[in-house]
Amino acid sequence: MELAIYNAFREAGVEEEKAQAIAANLNANFNTTVSKAIEQHYAIHSQQIATKGDVETVRFEVEKLRLEIEKVRAEIEKSKTEIIRWMFGAIIAAAGIAMAIARLFLTAA
């Protein structure tokens, strides 16, 4: 590519030393720009690709969450059973109190 640029400048009447310097400078700038573009492309691309390590990390986190959800479900089930027991006890106690009040009023009358 540098030779083509040099030849174009020489055909345009630019002195040989200037044509060589300009062609070398343009070629260096072009190579630097292309290198930066490639680096940016790979930097963006690498941010979008999941590595095996990334996948394993996500699997590990998902498994931790699944276990945590199972613990919460077990706690909810335990709490539900406890509430049912207390409600049953409260119903029996309320029935007993109601019977005692009824007996008081019925025997007093």
Residue pairs with C-beta under 8 A, 6 or more apart in sequence:
1 27
1 30
2 23
2 24
2 26
2 27
3 23
5 22
5 23
5 26
5 27
6 19
6 20
6 23
9 18
9 19
9 22
9 23
10 16
10 19
14 22
50 58
